[in-house]
Amino acid sequence: SAVIDDKDGNLLGAKIAKDGQWRFPHQIKVPEKFQECIIEFEDQRFKKHWGIDPIGLGRAVKQNIEAGRIVSGGSTLTMQVMRMARKGSKRNLIQKGIESIQATRLEWKFDKEEIMALYASNAPFGGNVVGLDAACWRYFGKEGNTLTWAEAATLAVLPNSPSLIHPGRNRQRLLDKRNRLLKRLLEKGIIDETTHSLSLEESLPQKPHPLPRLAPHLLERVRKENPTSSKQGRIKTSIDQNLQSRIKDILNKHHQHLSANEINNAAILVLEVETGKVLSYHGNVPSLPAAHHPSVDIIKAPRSTGSILKPLLYSMMLNEGSLLPAAMVQDVPTNIKNYQPENYNRDYEGLVPADQALSRSLNVPMVKLLQDFGLQKFHFGLQKFGLTTITKSSTHYGLPLILGGAETKLWDITNTYACMARTLNNFYKEDGLYDPQDFRMPTYFQNEETTTTKRKNFLREAPVVSASSIWFAFKAMEKLERPNSEGDWQKFYSSKRIAWKTGTSFGFRDAWAIGVSPKYAVGVWVGNADGEGRPGLIGVHAAAPILFDVFNLLPNAPWFELPYDELARIEVCSKSGYRAKDACEKDSVLVPLTGLSFGTCPYHKNLHLDQSEEWQVNSSCEATQSFVKKPWFILPPVEEYYYKNKHSDYRKAPPIRNDCKGLSQNESPMQMIYPTYNAKILVPRGLDGELSRTVFKVAHRDQSSVLHWHLDNTYLGSTEHFHHLELNPEPGLHTLTVVDKEGNRLQQPFEIAEREND
């Protein structure tokens, strides 16, 4: 049988052998109570003879002659070991002679403890139970070292008559044999009168107990991945039995309400950061009906990532110096080669700090960041992070890679965050050096050597990402926010200080939650093994509550040390998060050293105003000595259009005074929101057979301005205040032209393509 134990040697589970026998691997140490009982019952001179007991043989011959039939074979335990080793040989005097000779050879090669262990491991105990270890669990549901004297005596008499264990027959014969043995133990002074009396009161075992099933998916994984090891002995895993059992209860509790929404499967993995050892492994919900695929080990199954990779992109960009933690990122409607990402709440903010884009899991800013960083670099970086399922080319995944366009395993992604935490922990310990072995695969073996005590080959540069970039990523992950039903942003908190991230795949098929602290990494997946999506299957609502409950079981630990050796204090613009220049209100912040090369703020400009500060002026209309120089936060029209609706303190730049016509804006006051330049718009036909209408949008700095719309040189009409227009162009290439009252002109080519309905 394949058998796995927890880190302390407690049984987690076993799988019956191929021949249908419960036969545990060879045991080295036999419980003392069983040794006393079996020696007294089978071979009282076991510790004195050399394989053959002449006295015992003589006594057996005498008993057989007196009885007129064979009532005793006179075999020693050593001889019985050889008989079991020669399975299938006939039982006659010739064979007994062979066994006797081999028994003496066995005594020369092995000591008494080893021979006793061979006997206990291979003796038949009735039915399909072979060996003492299996018998203890099948008949009494416990380890051998916890047997009572009555239980040990029951098991000691069984190899001699294994059929007596049948629950429906022979009960009295088995009880009589057990009690006679207990009386002999009393007479020999091995047990006292009180123990004897109490032992007689114990009942015989009833039907066989089911073996523990605390980690069935790990058992199957160990058996398949280590076929040789699982045959040679009980495998000691790194699982903590108490934690495994308590997390099983958490999984069952949450499954009760998840199943009401026909969400049937879930998985949980807990890793120890320092060693990378698996502390808890639940590949699926316990006791599921067969229709819900209970045997599927979700921890090993590739599933769509949702947003769970976003912190990795954020840390890569910080590591490279192509981003500062709070630098503003575009959050406007975006169309990139007909790929149009949308935020979860279908809203936009114009510009949003990068760390907020991460904590809010905004899709559009993260796609823009990926486009800026480079798809190929990100793809290569994911492989360095240890995501083994990212096997296709970067062009195969495209920009949707950051939003769930690829698959990963709970095993891999949980380990990735554990490795990041390990890197950050060890950076402080090793005075700013890196060990490339900090990024390694986890292990479920308790005795597997780790690098925690043998650290070498230190590097000055991070082999994957720097400690400072990890620290800022974890800082952003502490502040997870999501919109509530009213659209307002709601912060989620854990009772423990953890960095965590959720993810939801397209079609609500996968809900993820990954959390990490300096000591532990926890991964949770919730969904249906067959890939069926369900409304409400969202990471923050389906998986995160399980994550928090698991962390509440784990000991708390001080937070990560700040990696000062990789940080620099710089001045940034308080509004944009970019490096500051003169036309900024400044904040002093810590950033990764790589951020020193990041650009200065593109959104702040010095404006020349008149004394009233209501008009922009220049030397053609105002004396230079009367200029009021004022720094101003100015956004492009589209970003401004969305930003001002979310930030009531945003002030548009004062207009140019009428007598200063020589002064021009640096950019057009208009910008197309939709469609983007040269966009290809796929339009379905409605039930009436007509092409659906498309809404075109323009942003203008002057909200009161009147805009005149033209399509292919045909005047369509004008808009004021809200510059949206519904159009229904025929399939083909078109040009949209918009002109404001000042003569500013905006032209946008696009294509209408008919979408075939399914």
N, C-alpha and C positions, 0 to 999 in steps of 0.2 A: 504494500500500500504506500502511496505517496502521503507523507505526513509532514506538517509544518507546525512549529512551535513559535511562541512569541519570544521576545528578547530574554525572558527569565525562564524559559523552558516549559511554559504552560501550553497545552495543546490548543491550537487554533482550528485545526481541521484535518481530515484524512479522506483519501479517495480509495475505494475498494480496489484490490488488485485485479488484474485482467482475468484471473481464473475464478473470480467471485469470492475470494477469501479475504477476510479481514486479517491481514498479516503485516504487522508493523515491522519496520526495519530493526535490525539487531540492537538489543539493548546491552549496555555495558555493565550497569550496576543493577542488581536484583534487590528489591526491598527486603529488609531484614526479617519481617514477619513471615513473608512467603518462604524465605530460605529455611527458617525454623520449622515451618509446617511441612514443607516438602521433604526435608531431611527426615523428620520424624515419621512421616507417612511412607516414604519410598525407600530411603537409604540411610539408616541411622548411623552407619559407619562411614558415611561419604567423606568426611574430612580426614579419615585415617587410612582407607584402602588405596590401592594403586590401580584402580580400574575394575578389578574383580574382587569380590568379597567372598572368600571361601566359607566363612561362617554363615553369611546370608544364603549362599547356595545350599549349604548343608541343611539349614533350617527350611528352605523351600522344598528340598527333596523329601524331608521328613513329613512336612505338611501335606504334600501331594500323595504320599503313600498312605498316610492315615485317612485322608479324605477319599482315596480311590479315584481321584481325578485331579487335574491340574488346577490348583487354587493359587499358586504363587510361582512366578517365573524366576525369582532370585536375581533379577537384573539390577545392577547398580544404575545410578543416574548417568554415569559415564557410558555404560553400555546402552542405555536408552537413547543417549545422544547419537551414538553410532547407528542405532537402528533407524532413527529418524533421518540420518544422513544417507542411509541406504534404502530410501523409500521404494517400496514395491518388492523388496526381497521377501522370500517365504519365511515363515516362523517355524523353524525346526531345530533340532540339535546341531546340525552342521552350521546353519546360519548363526546360531547362538555362539558357536565356537569361533566363527569368524569375527563376530561382534566383540567377543571377549578379547581376542588378540588386538583388534583395532582400539579397544578401550584402553589397553595398557599403553599403546603408542600415543593415544590422545593425552594420557596423564603425563607422559614424558614431555610433551610439547607445550601444554597449557597448564596454568595453575588452577586451583579449585574454583576461584571466583570466576575465571573465564569459562570453565566448564559449566558452572551453574548458570551463567549468562546464556550460553549456547542452548542449554536445556529450556530455560524460561522463554527464550525467543522463538523456539520452534515446537514446543509441546502443543498438542491439540487440546482445545478447551471446549469442544462441543460445537455442533453446527458448522458454520463457516468461520469460526474464530480460531486463529492460530497465534500462539505466543501470549505471554502474560500481559504485555502492554495493551494489546487489543482486547483481551478478556476483561481487564479492569474497567475499561471504558464501556464495553458492550454490556456488561452485567451489572456494573455498579456506578457507571458514569463519573469516574474519578481516576486520578493518577494512582499508580501502584504504591507510592510512598505514603499515601493517605489511607490505605486499607486498614480496617479493623481486624482483630484476631479472628472473628467469625468469618469475615470475608476472605481473609487469607487462607483459612482452613478450607472453605468451600472450593476455592480455586486449586488448592493443593490436591484434593481428591479427584478432580475432574480429569486430568490426563490419563489416569488409570481407568476411568469409566466415563468417557466424554458424553455418552448418550444420556447420562443422568440429568443433564442440564435442560432437557426438553421441558418447557413450561407446563405441558399438559399431562406428563407421565413421570413416574419414578421420583416424585417429589419426596416421598417418605424415605425411600432408600438413600437419596442424596442427603437428606437431613440427618439420618442415622449415621452415615459415614462421617459427615462433618462433626457431629456431636461426639462420636467415638474418638476422633482425632483431638478435639478440644479436651476431652478427658485425659488423654495421654499427655498432652501438653501440661495439664494441671499436675499430673502425677510426677512428671519430670521436673516440676518446679519452674517451667518456662513461663507460665502465667500463674497469677494468684487466684484465690477463690472468688474474689469479687469480679475480676475480669472474666473468669469462667462462667459465673452466673449470668452476668450481663450478656456475654456472647451467646449463651443458649437462648436468650430472649430474642435475638435478632432473626428476622425472617430471611428466607432464601430469595434470591433475585427472581423477579418475574420476567416479563418479556424484555428482550434486549433494548438497551437505551440507544437512541440516536447519538452519533458522535457530534461534538461541537461543530458548528458551521459559522464561525465568527468571521472568516475571511475566505469564502469559497472561490472568489475570482482570483485572489492571490494564489491560492492553492493550485488552481488550474494553470495559472501563469508560471509558477515555479516548476510544476511538473513538465510543462512543455518546453520551457527555456533551459531546464537543467535536468534532462532525462537521466544522466548518469548519477548525478548527486542524489536525486530523489530515490534512487534504488539502493544507494549505499547506506543511507541513514536518515534519521529525522533531521529536517533542515531547520535550523534556528534562524528565524527571521528577526528583523529589527522592530517588528510590531509591538506596540504597548497594548497588552490585552485589555486592561482597564479602559484606556482611551478608545480602543476599537469597539468595545461593548457599549460605551456611552454614546459614541457617535452613531452607532447602529440605532440606538433609541431616538436620536435626533432625526435621523433619516426616516425612520418609520413615522414619527410625529408629523413631519412636514409632508410626507407622502399622503397622509390622510386627507389633507385639504387640497393638495395638488391634483390628486386623482379625481376629485370632484369636477375638475376642469378637463378631465381626460389627459392629464399630464402624468405619465406612468413611470418614467425612468429618471434616475438621478445617480450621481457618483460623487465621491468625496476622496480627496487625497491630501494627507498631511505629511510634510517633510520637515526634518530637523535641519535648520540652515547650516550649522557648523559642519556636520558630518555628511549631509545629503542623504541620510537614512530615512526610510519610510516608517513613520510612526503609526499611521492608520491608512487602510486601503479598503475602500468600499467601491467595487466596480459597478454596483447596481443596487437597487432597492431590494432588501431581503424579502423572501416569500412572495414573489410576484406570480400571478397565474401565467401559464405557459404562453398565452396569447400575447403577453406584453414582453416577451423575450428576456426572461430573467437571467439566462446564461450569458448574455452579451456583456463583456467587460468594457464599459464605456471609457474607462481610464486609458485603454489602449486604442480606442476607436478614433480615427480622424473625423473631426466635426468642424463646421464653419465657424470661424473665429469671432465674427461680429467685430466689436470695437476693442477686443482684448489686446491688440497689438499696438494701440496708439501710444502708450507710454514708452514703447521701445523706439518708435520714430522720434519722439520728443527727446529721449536721452541721446540718441545718435546725433541729432542736430546740435544739442548742447555740447556734446563731445567734440564735434567738428568745429564749433564756433560759428555755425550758420544760424544761430538763434540765441536770443537771451531769454531768460525764464518768463518774463512778463511782456515781451515785445508784442506789439499789436499785429494781428493776422487778419486778412480779409475774411469777412463773413457776409457775402452777398450772393445772389443767385449766380450760379456758375455753370457754364457749358463748355466742356473740354472734349473736342472731337466727338460730339454727340453723346458724351457721358455727362449726365446732369445729377450730381449728388445733392441730397437734401438733408437738412437737419431733422432730428427725430420729431421736433415739434413744428416743423415746417415754417419756422420763423427765422429771421436774420437780424444781426445786430450791427452790420456795417463793418466794424472793426471790433476785435475782442482780444484780450491778452492771451498769449499762447498757453500759459498755465491754466487759465480759465477754460480755454478751448478743450484742454485735456480733462479737467475736472468735470466739465459739463458734457464731455464726449460729443462735441459738435462735429458733425461730419464734414461740412464744407471747409472750415478752416484746416482740418487735418488733411483733406485731399490737396488743398493749396500748398500746405507745408510739404507733403510728399512730392508734389510736382516741383517745388523749389529745390528740395534735397536731392532728388533723382531716384527714379524707380529702381534702377539697377543697383545703386548703392544700398538702398533699403533692402532689396531682395538678398543681396550678399550678406548684409548685416544680420538678417533673420537666421541665416544658416550658421553664422558664427555664434548666435545666441543659443543654438542647439535645437532649432525647430526642424526635426527630421523629415517632416512631411512636405516642406517647401521644396519640391523636387523639379517642378517645371520651370521654364524660363520666365524671366520677369515680364516679358511681353505677353505671355499667356495669361498672367494675372491682371496686368494693367493697374491703373490707379485704384480700382476697387479692392486691391490687396489690403489696404488699410482699413476697410470697412467690412471685411468678412469674405473677400473674394478668394481666400485660400482656406485650407483646413489644417488644423493642428490637433494634437492629442492633449488631453488633460495632463498626462504624464509629462509631456515636454514643456508645456507652458507654465505649469506650476514650478517645475524645476528651473526654468529660465528666471523667474522672479526670486527663487531661492538662491540661485547663483549670483544675481545682482546684489542681494542682501549680504551674501558671504563676501563678495568683493569689497563692499562698503565696510563691513566689520573688520576685515583683515587689513585694509588700507591704513587704518589708524594704528592697529597693533604692530604693523611692520614698517612704521615710519615712512609712509608714502610710497611703498613698493608694491608691486603686483605679482601674484602667483598665477601663471596661466592655468593651473589646475583648479582655480576657484570656479571656473566654468567646466563642469563635468556632469555626467549622467548620474542620477540617483541610484541607490542600491537598496534592496530589501533584505540583504544578508546582514545579520548582526555582527558576524566576525570578519566581514570583509574589511581589509585595511583601507583607511582613508588617509588623506594628506594632512589631517589636522595636527599630527605629531611629526610629520616628515615633510616640512615645507622647504622647497629649494627652487633654484632657477628663477629668482626674483627678477622682475622687469621694472624699469622706470616708467615705461609707457603702458597704458592699459591695453591688454590684448583684445578686448571687446569694446567696452565703454568705460569711461573714467568714473572714479568714485564720486566726483563732484556732480557729474551729469546724473548719476543714479540718485544722489541725495536730493537734487531738485525735482527729479521725476517722482520720487516717493513723497516729497513735500506737496506736490500738486495732487497726488493720488489720495492724500489725507483729506482733501477738501471736496470730496465727490458731491456733485449737485445734479439734480434732475428736475425738469418742469413737472409741477403737479397738475391736477385736472383743470385748474384755472389758467395754466400757462406760466405761473410764477415759479421762479427757481427756488427749489427746496433743498436744504442741506441735509445730508444723511450722516449720522454719527454712529460709531461703535463704542461700547463701554471700554474697550481696549484701544490703545493707540496703535493703529495699523495703517499701512498704505494699501489701498484696495482699488480694484477696477472691475467694472461689470461689462458685459457684452451681450448683444442680442443679434442673432443672425437674421438674414433676410427671410421673410415669411414666418417669423416667430417660431423657428424650428429648434433653436439652441439658446439657452440662457446660461451665461457664465458669471462667475464671481471668483476673482483671485485676490487673496490678501497676503500681506507679508509683514513680519515684524523682525527685529534683530535675531530672534530665536526660531521662528517657525514660518513656513509658507503653506498656505491652505488653498486648494483649488476645488471648486464646486461646479458641476455641470448639471443642468436640469433640462429635460425634454422628453421626446419619445424616440426610442431606439430605431424605429422604422422611419424616422424623419418627418412624421406628421407634425405640421405646425398647429399651434393653438393660440387664440387670442389671449392676451395677458401673460404669455410666456416671454417675460422681459427680465433681463438680468437683475435689475435692481429690486424687483418685486418677487421673483421666483427663486433666484439663487443666493442673493445677498443675505436674506434672513438666516439661511442655513449657515452661511459663512460666519456671521456674527455669533450664532449659537456655538459653533465649533470653537471659535476663538475664546469664548467665555469659559470653555473647559481648560484652556491652556494657561500656564503660568505667565504672569506679566513680566516685562523686562524693560530696562531703561532704553530710551530711544537711541537711534543711530548717532554716533559722534559726528560732528560737523567736520568735513575734510579740509581743514584750514590751509593745508599745503597746496591745495589746488584752487584756492579762491582768491579773488581780488576785489577790492572795494572800488566802485566807480560811480560816477554820476550819470543818472539816466533821466530822460524826460518823464515827469510824473504821469503824463497822460498817455504817452505812446510806448513806454518801456524800452525805447531805443537809447543808444548812447546820446548824452545831452550835447546840445550846441547852445550858442548864446540865446537863441529865441525860445527858450524853454523854462518852465518851472521845473526845478531839479529835485531829485531824491537821490540819496546815497544808499547804494545797495551792494550786497555781495553777489558776485556772479562767478562762474567757472573762468579760470585763466584764459581758456580759449575764446571767451567772449570779448576779450580786449580788441579783437580784430573786427568785431561786428560794427555795422554802419551806424552813422548818426541819424537823428530823427528826420524823416522826409516830410513830416506833416506840420512842422512849426516854421513860421516865416515871420520876419520883421516887417511890419506894415508902417507906412508913413501916413498919419492921420492929421486932420486939422484940429484946432483947439477944442472943438466940441466932441471930438473922437467919434463923430457920426459918419465921416466921409474919408475915403482914401484920396490923397492928394500927391502932387509932385511939384517940382520947381517951376513948371509952366503955369501953375495956377495959384501957388502959395509960396511965400518966402520960406527958404529952407530953415531959417532960425526959428520959425514958428511951428515946424513939424513936431508932432508928438510920435515918437518911435515906440511901437507897441508890438510885443511878440504875440502871435496869434496861431491857434490850432486850427488848420484848414484841411479839410478832407476833400478828396475827389467827389464829384456829384453823386455817384451811386452809393459810395460808402456813407456820404453825408446823409443821403435820403433815409437810410435805415438807422444810422447812428443817432441822429437827432431825436428819433421817436423813442429811443431807449434811454437817452441821457438829456434830461431837461436842462442841464447846465451848459449844453453846447451852444455856442454863440457863433452865428454866421459872420463872416468877414464883412465889414461895412462896405457899402457900394462905392463906386468911383464917382467923385463929384462931377456934375455935368460939364463944368468948364475945364475939366482935366482930361479931355478926350485923348490926349497923347498917351495916357496911362492905360495899359491893357492887362487883362488877366493873363496869367501864365498858362492857362489852359481853358478849354471851352467850358462855359457854365452848364452845358448839357452833357449827359452821358446816357447811353442806351443800357437799360437794365435787362430787357429781353426783347428780341433775341440777341445773342452775342454775335460777334463778327463772323460772317460766312457760316452761320449755323445751319444745320440740316434739321428741319422740324418734321417729325413724323406725325401725321394727323389721321386719326381713324374716321371712318364714316359712321354716322349715327343710324338709328333705326329707320329714319326716313330716307336713307341712302345719300344724304348730303354730307359733305365734309364738315367736321366739327370746326367751330370757330377758335381762333387763337388770340390770346390777350397779349398785346404789345405794350411795353412800359418804358417810360423815359423819366429820368431824374433831372431837375433843373434847380440851380441854386436859388433863384428867385421864385418862390412859391406862387406869387401873384402873376407871373409871366404867362402870356397866352402863346401856346404852341400850335403851329399849323402843320398838318400831316399830309404827306403825299405818298402814294404807292405807284411806282413806275410812271412818274410824271402825271398821275391823276390825283387831283385834290380830293382828300377824304373828309376834311373837317378840322375843327380846332378843339383844344382842351384847355381848361384853366384850373389851377389848384392841383387837381389829381390827373396826372398825365398818363392815363390808361386808355387804350382803344382796342375794341374787339374787331378783328378782321377775319375774312374768309377767303384768302387768296387761292387761286387754282394751283394745282401741282406744277412745279417748275421753279426757275430762278426769278428772284424779285429784288427790287431795291426800295427800301423805306427811307424817305427823306423827311426830316423834321426841322422847321425853321421857327426861331423865336422872334419877338417883336423888335429886337435889336439887330436882326439879320444874321445872327449866329446860326450856322447850318450844321446838321448832323445827318450823315448818310450811312446806311447799314445794308450790305447785301446779305441775302439769306435764301434758303431753298425750302420749298414745301414738298414733302414726299408723302404719298398716300400709304398709310399703314394697313396691311391686310388684317382683317379681323379673324380671330381663331374660329 
